[in-house]
Amino acid sequence: MKFDKIDIKLLGLLQSDCKKTTKEYANTLGLSATAVYERIKRLERSDTIKSYVALINKNKVEKSFTAFCHVKLVQHTQENIRHFENAILKLEEVVECHHLSGDFDYLLKIHVRDMEDYRGFMVSKLTAMPHIGSTQSSFTIKEVKHSTAIPL
């Protein structure tokens, strides 16, 4: 799908605040509300806009402990990959999972209450999975930058 300058600007506006009215976006873009509405619908239909979400303050919901865990599978077979990925999808603590190249097979981003919760997660959930060879964890000291916006 080809984007013009207005599409790019509209996507930027939606990424920064998707709760504004179509009329507010129209005023910013110098278009009619109908034109903006049609652009948004086209972006949704093309799956450029996948969903709309509320970003929650993790401190307010007691999930402020962020860990990054590298995971190495015992053997990198299709069956082990499928089994691991299906199991990870069921773990609510895991907010991101990336299949990697390099020394480790996966990188997980995990939100829990504290170190004790993380230990419980590792012992009872993650390392209890079959096919996991090793893990290596790092913990966030300070979040310097966090953005959900895709650079356009």
Residue frames as a rotation matrix with the C-alpha (Angstrom) as fourth column:
MET 1
0.580 0.815 0.000 0.00
0.815 -0.580 0.000 0.00
0.000 0.000 -1.000 0.00
LYS 2
-0.416 -0.697 0.584 1.31
0.694 -0.658 -0.292 3.43
0.588 0.283 0.758 -0.94
PHE 3
0.282 0.442 -0.852 1.05
0.895 -0.440 0.068 6.22
-0.345 -0.782 -0.519 1.64
ASP 4
0.239 -0.196 0.951 0.95
0.479 -0.828 -0.290 9.91
0.845 0.525 -0.104 0.83
LYS 5
-0.725 -0.609 0.321 2.12
0.082 -0.539 -0.838 12.69
0.684 -0.582 0.441 3.16
ILE 6
-0.133 0.766 0.629 -1.34
-0.853 -0.412 0.321 13.04
0.505 -0.494 0.708 4.69
ASP 7
0.699 0.324 -0.638 -1.51
-0.062 0.916 0.397 9.30
0.713 -0.238 0.660 5.47
ILE 8
-0.189 -0.875 -0.446 1.88
0.588 0.263 -0.765 9.52
0.787 -0.407 0.464 7.18
LYS 9
-0.760 -0.063 0.647 0.83
-0.346 -0.804 -0.485 12.55
0.550 -0.592 0.589 9.21
LEU 10
0.282 0.944 0.169 -2.50
-0.772 0.119 0.625 10.92
0.570 -0.307 0.762 10.12
LEU 11
0.515 -0.163 -0.841 -0.73
0.322 0.947 0.013 7.74
0.794 -0.278 0.540 11.26
GLY 12
-0.622 -0.783 -0.008 1.58
0.367 -0.283 -0.886 9.85
0.691 -0.554 0.464 13.43
LEU 13
-0.471 0.539 0.698 -1.40
-0.731 -0.682 0.033 11.66
0.494 -0.494 0.715 14.98
LEU 14
0.593 0.741 -0.316 -3.18
-0.474 0.638 0.608 8.37
0.652 -0.211 0.729 15.66
GLN 15
0.130 -0.632 -0.764 -0.06
0.532 0.695 -0.485 6.88
0.837 -0.343 0.426 17.24
SER 16
-0.828 -0.499 0.256 0.27
0.088 -0.567 -0.819 9.82
0.553 -0.656 0.513 19.61
ASP 17
-0.757 0.642 0.118 -3.43
-0.281 -0.157 -0.947 10.01
-0.589 -0.750 0.300 20.57
CYS 18
-0.914 0.405 -0.028 -6.08
0.178 0.459 0.870 7.84
0.366 0.790 -0.492 18.96
LYS 19
-0.397 0.793 -0.462 -8.86
0.859 0.143 -0.492 9.16
-0.325 -0.592 -0.738 21.22
LYS 20
-0.741 0.140 -0.657 -9.31
-0.207 -0.978 0.025 12.42
-0.639 0.155 0.754 19.34
THR 21
0.346 0.918 0.196 -12.36
0.096 0.173 -0.980 12.90
-0.933 0.358 -0.028 17.16
THR 22
0.046 -0.235 0.971 -12.24
0.967 0.254 0.015 12.64
-0.251 0.938 0.239 13.40
LYS 23
0.847 0.334 0.415 -13.07
0.434 -0.884 -0.173 16.34
0.309 0.327 -0.893 13.30
GLU 24
0.757 -0.629 -0.176 -10.00
-0.221 -0.501 0.837 17.17
-0.614 -0.595 -0.518 15.43
TYR 25
-0.118 -0.799 0.590 -7.74
0.517 0.458 0.723 15.22
-0.848 0.390 0.359 13.06
ALA 26
0.321 0.336 0.886 -9.46
0.945 -0.179 -0.274 16.89
0.066 0.925 -0.375 10.10
ASN 27
0.997 0.052 -0.055 -8.76
0.060 -0.985 0.162 20.36
-0.046 -0.165 -0.985 11.53
THR 28
0.353 -0.935 0.008 -5.09
-0.142 -0.045 0.989 19.48
-0.925 -0.351 -0.149 12.06
LEU 29
-0.339 -0.505 0.794 -4.74
0.598 0.536 0.596 18.03
-0.726 0.677 0.119 8.56
GLY 30
-0.593 0.182 -0.785 -6.81
-0.492 -0.853 0.173 20.67
-0.638 0.489 0.595 6.76
LEU 31
-0.914 0.330 -0.235 -9.28
0.005 0.590 0.808 18.07
0.405 0.737 -0.541 5.47
SER 32
0.002 0.967 0.254 -12.97
-0.800 -0.151 0.580 17.36
0.600 -0.204 0.774 5.95
ALA 33
-0.180 0.029 0.983 -14.04
-0.832 0.529 -0.167 14.95
-0.525 -0.848 -0.071 8.69
THR 34
0.824 0.545 0.156 -15.41
-0.356 0.711 -0.606 12.62
-0.441 0.443 0.780 5.99
ALA 35
0.600 -0.676 -0.428 -12.07
-0.471 0.134 -0.872 12.53
0.647 0.725 -0.238 4.16
VAL 36
-0.390 -0.750 0.535 -10.23
-0.883 0.140 -0.447 11.70
0.260 -0.647 -0.717 7.39
TYR 37
0.196 0.570 0.798 -12.82
-0.695 0.655 -0.296 9.06
-0.691 -0.497 0.525 8.31
GLU 38
0.953 0.189 -0.238 -12.36
-0.303 0.576 -0.759 7.40
-0.006 0.795 0.606 4.90
ARG 39
0.153 -0.972 -0.176 -8.57
-0.647 0.036 -0.762 7.46
0.747 0.230 -0.624 5.23
ILE 40
-0.379 -0.259 0.888 -8.76
-0.900 0.326 -0.289 5.85
-0.215 -0.909 -0.357 8.67
LYS 41
0.568 0.671 0.478 -11.12
-0.502 0.742 -0.445 3.15
-0.652 0.013 0.758 7.40
ARG 42
0.806 -0.347 -0.479 -8.78
-0.375 0.327 -0.867 2.44
0.457 0.879 0.134 4.45
LEU 43
-0.227 -0.945 0.236 -5.82
-0.789 0.036 -0.614 2.15
0.572 -0.326 -0.753 6.85
GLU 44
-0.139 0.276 0.951 -7.82
-0.797 0.538 -0.273 -0.24
-0.587 -0.796 0.145 9.04
ARG 45
0.843 0.538 0.017 -8.99
-0.404 0.654 -0.639 -2.38
-0.355 0.532 0.769 6.09
SER 46
0.566 -0.706 -0.425 -5.42
-0.410 0.206 -0.889 -2.68
0.715 0.677 -0.173 4.81
ASP 47
0.812 -0.197 -0.549 -4.31
0.538 0.615 0.577 -3.84
0.224 -0.764 0.605 8.30
THR 48
-0.159 -0.817 0.554 -1.94
0.248 -0.576 -0.779 -0.87
0.956 0.014 0.294 8.53
ILE 49
-0.362 0.185 0.913 -3.82
-0.881 -0.387 -0.271 0.01
0.304 -0.903 0.304 11.71
LYS 50
-0.683 -0.003 -0.731 -4.03
0.021 0.999 -0.025 -3.30
0.731 -0.032 -0.682 13.54
SER 51
0.140 0.727 -0.672 -5.87
0.867 0.238 0.438 -2.21
0.479 -0.644 -0.596 16.71
TYR 52
0.036 -0.054 0.998 -6.46
-0.343 -0.939 -0.039 0.55
0.939 -0.341 -0.052 19.22
VAL 53
0.123 -0.084 -0.989 -5.29
0.754 0.656 0.038 0.07
0.645 -0.750 0.144 22.80
ALA 54
0.889 0.022 0.457 -4.96
-0.289 -0.747 0.599 1.83
0.355 -0.664 -0.658 26.13
LEU 55
-0.063 -0.959 -0.278 -1.38
0.134 0.268 -0.954 2.00
0.989 -0.097 0.112 27.41
ILE 56
0.861 0.455 -0.228 -1.43
0.211 0.089 0.973 1.14
0.464 -0.886 -0.020 31.11
ASN 57
0.181 -0.772 0.609 0.96
-0.823 -0.458 -0.336 2.54
0.539 -0.440 -0.718 33.72
LYS 58
0.125 -0.164 -0.979 2.64
0.094 0.984 -0.152 -0.67
0.988 -0.073 0.138 34.91
ASN 59
-0.886 -0.456 0.088 3.37
-0.013 -0.165 -0.986 0.88
0.464 -0.875 0.140 38.33
LYS 60
-0.429 0.811 0.398 -0.35
-0.900 -0.423 -0.108 1.42
0.081 -0.404 0.911 38.96
VAL 61
0.641 0.685 -0.347 -1.16
-0.671 0.719 0.180 -2.25
0.372 0.117 0.921 38.32
GLU 62
0.460 -0.536 0.708 1.81
-0.659 0.328 0.677 -3.62
-0.595 -0.778 -0.202 40.28
LYS 63
0.805 -0.286 0.520 3.72
0.514 0.774 -0.370 -4.97
-0.297 0.565 0.770 37.29
SER 64
0.893 -0.414 -0.178 6.69
-0.440 -0.884 -0.155 -2.60
-0.093 0.217 -0.972 37.44
PHE 65
0.056 -0.898 0.435 9.44
-0.367 0.387 0.846 -5.25
-0.929 -0.207 -0.308 37.50
THR 66
0.841 0.183 -0.509 10.64
-0.533 0.124 -0.837 -5.73
-0.090 0.975 0.202 33.93
ALA 67
0.044 -0.812 0.582 12.91
-0.223 0.560 0.798 -8.60
-0.974 -0.165 -0.156 32.97
PHE 68
0.452 -0.042 -0.891 14.43
-0.885 0.099 -0.454 -9.61
0.107 0.994 0.008 29.67
CYS 69
0.228 -0.305 0.924 15.10
-0.386 0.844 0.374 -13.31
-0.894 -0.442 0.075 29.38
HIS 70
-0.168 -0.364 -0.916 17.16
-0.973 0.210 0.095 -14.96
0.158 0.908 -0.389 26.66
VAL 71
0.456 0.377 0.806 16.07
-0.486 0.864 -0.129 -18.55
-0.745 -0.333 0.577 26.02
LYS 72
-0.469 -0.583 -0.663 18.03
-0.881 0.358 0.309 -21.26
0.057 0.729 -0.682 24.26
LEU 73
0.700 0.714 -0.006 16.19
-0.714 0.700 -0.023 -24.40
-0.012 0.020 1.000 23.19
VAL 74
0.255 -0.583 0.771 17.82
-0.217 0.743 0.633 -27.80
-0.942 -0.329 0.063 23.65
GLN 75
-0.626 -0.364 0.689 17.45
0.574 0.383 0.724 -28.45
-0.527 0.849 -0.031 19.95
HIS 76
-0.503 0.367 -0.783 16.23
-0.468 -0.877 -0.110 -26.03
-0.727 0.311 0.612 17.30
THR 77
-0.880 0.272 0.390 13.71
0.461 0.686 0.562 -28.34
-0.115 0.675 -0.729 15.59
GLN 78
-0.638 0.716 0.284 10.37
-0.213 -0.518 0.828 -27.33
0.740 0.468 0.483 14.06
GLU 79
0.189 0.737 -0.650 8.50
0.502 0.496 0.708 -29.31
0.844 -0.460 -0.276 16.74
ASN 80
-0.251 -0.356 -0.900 10.42
0.964 -0.170 -0.202 -27.66
-0.081 -0.919 0.386 19.61
ILE 81
-0.989 -0.104 0.108 9.93
0.123 -0.975 0.187 -24.20
0.086 0.198 0.976 18.10
ARG 82
-0.348 0.934 0.077 6.19
-0.105 -0.121 0.987 -24.75
0.932 0.335 0.140 17.61
HIS 83
0.209 0.403 -0.891 5.74
0.778 0.483 0.401 -26.17
0.592 -0.777 -0.213 21.10
PHE 84
-0.554 -0.517 -0.652 7.71
0.809 -0.520 -0.275 -23.34
-0.196 -0.680 0.706 22.75
GLU 85
-0.959 0.167 0.227 5.96
-0.061 -0.909 0.412 -20.56
0.276 0.381 0.882 20.80
ASN 86
-0.080 0.985 -0.154 2.50
0.094 0.161 0.983 -21.99
0.992 0.064 -0.105 21.53
ALA 87
0.128 0.065 -0.990 3.34
0.948 0.284 0.142 -22.25
0.290 -0.957 -0.025 25.23
ILE 88
-0.816 -0.509 -0.273 4.69
0.564 -0.805 -0.185 -18.68
-0.125 -0.305 0.944 25.36
LEU 89
-0.646 0.633 0.426 1.46
-0.043 -0.587 0.808 -17.32
0.762 0.504 0.407 23.87
LYS 90
0.316 0.823 -0.472 -0.34
0.424 0.323 0.846 -18.60
0.849 -0.467 -0.247 26.98
LEU 91
-0.180 -0.474 -0.862 1.93
0.983 -0.066 -0.169 -16.84
0.023 -0.878 0.478 29.52
GLU 92
0.754 0.599 0.270 0.40
0.596 -0.796 0.104 -13.49
0.277 0.083 -0.957 30.50
GLU 93
0.576 -0.608 -0.546 3.66
0.278 -0.482 0.831 -12.30
-0.769 -0.630 -0.109 32.07
VAL 94
-0.501 -0.760 0.414 5.38
0.632 0.005 0.775 -12.40
-0.591 0.650 0.478 28.68
VAL 95
0.400 0.651 -0.645 4.48
0.056 -0.720 -0.692 -9.20
-0.915 0.241 -0.324 26.80
GLU 96
0.557 -0.274 -0.784 6.94
-0.829 -0.233 -0.508 -9.69
-0.043 0.933 -0.357 23.93
CYS 97
0.357 -0.501 0.789 8.66
0.090 0.859 0.504 -12.72
-0.930 -0.108 0.352 22.43
HIS 98
0.578 -0.270 -0.770 11.18
-0.795 -0.398 -0.457 -12.45
-0.184 0.877 -0.444 19.62
HIS 99
0.815 -0.381 0.436 12.76
0.438 0.898 -0.034 -15.34
-0.379 0.219 0.899 17.71
LEU 100
0.646 -0.647 -0.406 16.42
-0.564 -0.762 0.318 -14.35
-0.515 0.023 -0.857 17.29
SER 101
0.694 -0.658 -0.293 19.53
0.117 0.504 -0.856 -15.17
0.710 0.560 0.427 15.39
GLY 102
0.031 -0.788 0.615 22.73
-0.734 -0.435 -0.521 -15.59
0.678 -0.435 -0.592 17.38
ASP 103
-0.841 -0.539 -0.047 23.61
-0.347 0.604 -0.718 -17.42
0.415 -0.588 -0.694 20.58
PHE 104
-0.716 0.661 0.224 20.07
-0.032 0.290 -0.957 -17.50
-0.698 -0.692 -0.186 21.98
ASP 105
-0.731 0.494 0.471 16.90
0.676 0.423 0.604 -18.55
0.099 0.760 -0.643 20.21
TYR 106
0.262 0.912 0.317 14.40
0.694 -0.406 0.595 -16.18
0.671 0.064 -0.739 21.86
LEU 107
-0.932 -0.351 0.091 14.21
0.193 -0.693 -0.695 -12.93
0.307 -0.630 0.714 23.79
LEU 108
0.038 0.963 -0.267 11.28
0.844 0.113 0.525 -12.47
0.536 -0.245 -0.808 26.16
LYS 109
-0.743 -0.089 0.663 10.12
-0.244 -0.886 -0.394 -9.24
0.623 -0.455 0.637 27.77
ILE 110
-0.198 0.588 -0.784 8.37
0.717 0.632 0.293 -10.01
0.668 -0.504 -0.547 31.02
HIS 111
-0.401 0.164 0.901 6.36
-0.518 -0.852 -0.075 -7.83
0.756 -0.497 0.427 33.44
VAL 112
0.050 0.396 -0.917 5.78
0.671 0.667 0.325 -9.04
0.740 -0.631 -0.233 37.01
ARG 113
0.917 0.390 0.083 5.36
0.189 -0.608 0.771 -7.46
0.351 -0.692 -0.631 40.46
ASP 114
0.584 -0.736 0.342 8.86
-0.791 -0.421 0.444 -8.04
-0.183 -0.530 -0.828 41.84
MET 115
-0.376 -0.849 -0.371 11.89
-0.880 0.452 -0.143 -10.36
0.289 0.273 -0.918 41.95
GLU 116
-0.643 0.201 0.739 9.97
-0.361 0.771 -0.524 -12.95
-0.675 -0.604 -0.423 43.95
ASP 117
0.503 0.864 -0.028 7.26
-0.349 0.174 -0.921 -13.05
-0.791 0.473 0.389 41.27
TYR 118
0.370 -0.442 -0.817 9.92
-0.913 -0.012 -0.407 -13.37
0.171 0.897 -0.408 38.60
ARG 119
-0.720 -0.645 0.256 11.50
-0.689 0.709 -0.151 -16.30
-0.084 -0.285 -0.955 40.41
GLY 120
-0.229 0.737 0.636 8.09
-0.190 0.607 -0.772 -17.97
-0.955 -0.297 0.001 40.65
PHE 121
0.681 0.447 -0.581 7.49
-0.604 -0.106 -0.790 -17.38
-0.414 0.888 0.198 36.96
MET 122
-0.066 -0.812 -0.580 10.86
-0.958 0.214 -0.191 -18.87
0.280 0.543 -0.792 36.03
VAL 123
-0.817 -0.338 0.467 10.58
-0.513 0.796 -0.321 -21.92
-0.263 -0.501 -0.824 38.30
SER 124
-0.340 0.769 0.541 6.92
0.027 0.583 -0.812 -22.84
-0.940 -0.262 -0.219 37.81
LYS 125
0.696 0.699 -0.164 6.31
-0.106 -0.125 -0.986 -21.72
-0.710 0.704 -0.013 34.24
LEU 126
0.608 -0.426 -0.670 9.25
-0.793 -0.347 -0.500 -20.96
-0.019 0.836 -0.549 31.97
THR 127
-0.426 -0.894 -0.140 11.92
-0.893 0.440 -0.091 -23.47
0.143 0.086 -0.986 32.96
ALA 128
-0.256 0.442 0.860 9.24
-0.334 0.794 -0.508 -26.10
-0.907 -0.417 -0.056 33.58
MET 129
0.688 0.484 -0.541 8.68
-0.641 0.057 -0.765 -26.17
-0.340 0.873 0.350 29.80
PRO 130
0.489 -0.535 0.689 10.25
0.484 0.823 0.296 -29.04
-0.726 0.188 0.662 27.91
HIS 131
0.516 -0.364 0.775 12.92
0.834 0.008 -0.552 -28.31
0.195 0.931 0.308 25.30
ILE 132
0.898 -0.278 0.341 14.49
-0.304 -0.953 0.023 -25.34
0.318 -0.124 -0.940 27.16
GLY 133
0.385 -0.853 -0.352 18.25
0.603 0.521 -0.604 -25.69
0.698 0.020 0.715 27.31
SER 134
-0.477 -0.561 -0.676 19.21
0.875 -0.379 -0.303 -22.51
-0.087 -0.736 0.671 29.13
THR 135
0.684 0.628 0.372 18.06
0.621 -0.768 0.155 -19.03
0.383 0.125 -0.915 30.06
GLN 136
-0.579 -0.775 -0.254 19.82
0.808 -0.503 -0.307 -15.78
0.110 -0.383 0.917 30.87
SER 137
0.499 0.866 -0.023 17.97
0.845 -0.480 0.235 -12.93
0.192 -0.137 -0.972 32.56
SER 138
-0.798 -0.570 0.194 18.58
0.504 -0.809 -0.303 -9.19
0.330 -0.144 0.933 32.79
PHE 139
0.105 0.841 -0.530 16.52
0.981 -0.174 -0.082 -6.73
-0.161 -0.512 -0.844 34.80
THR 140
0.215 0.070 0.974 15.58
0.498 -0.866 -0.048 -3.16
0.840 0.496 -0.221 34.10
ILE 141
-0.539 -0.416 -0.732 17.22
0.836 -0.368 -0.406 -0.62
-0.100 -0.832 0.546 36.41
LYS 142
-0.267 0.465 -0.844 15.61
-0.031 -0.880 -0.474 2.38
-0.963 -0.100 0.250 34.74
GLU 143
0.214 0.412 0.886 13.48
0.912 0.241 -0.332 2.68
-0.350 0.879 -0.324 31.62
VAL 144
-0.592 -0.570 -0.570 15.23
0.322 -0.815 0.481 5.42
-0.739 0.101 0.666 29.66
LYS 145
-0.632 0.435 -0.642 12.99
-0.760 -0.510 0.403 5.34
-0.152 0.742 0.653 26.58
HIS 146
-0.648 0.520 0.556 9.76
0.423 0.854 -0.304 3.54
-0.633 0.039 -0.773 25.83
SER 147
-0.463 0.529 -0.712 7.65
-0.767 -0.641 0.023 4.09
-0.444 0.557 0.702 22.77
THR 148
-0.088 0.497 0.863 4.97
0.308 0.838 -0.451 2.13
-0.947 0.226 -0.227 21.02
ALA 149
0.677 0.376 -0.633 5.11
-0.366 -0.574 -0.733 4.41
-0.639 0.727 -0.251 17.97
ILE 150
0.303 -0.546 0.781 6.58
0.828 0.557 0.068 3.13
-0.472 0.626 0.620 14.72
PRO 151
-0.331 -0.473 -0.817 8.84
-0.003 -0.865 0.502 5.79
-0.944 0.168 0.285 13.13
LEU 152
0.550 0.636 0.541 7.25
0.572 0.184 -0.799 6.97
-0.608 0.749 -0.263 9.89
